[in-house]
Amino acid sequence: MKTSELQGAALDWAVAKCEDKQGKGLDWTPPAYSINWTQGGPIIEREKIDVCVDNDGWFTWCAKKGDVELGGATPLIAAMRCYVASKLGDEVEIPEGMK
């Protein structure tokens, strides 16, 4: 799946993979990194991800870390996509249950 299209549980799972906090079992739900500032905010701060309003593109928000820049409908979605792309690249294999 393209990192730029990740959202919801798939995005949160990919962030958990980057954080090396993958759960085991079928009923595991990843932390809500992409919607909860107490989960995603510390990652933005630790990783020094820049978040800004994107007035020229397809998205409302953009996030940048080094040479990686991605957008999203919210600052957390943009930042978490950017984080995942910086760690795992432009595409991520997501388990069926998280899509």
Summary of the structure (lengths in Angstrom):
residues: 99
radius of gyration: 12.5
end to end distance: 9.1
largest distance: 42.3
contacts: 301
relative contact order: 0.25
helix: 42%
strand: 16%
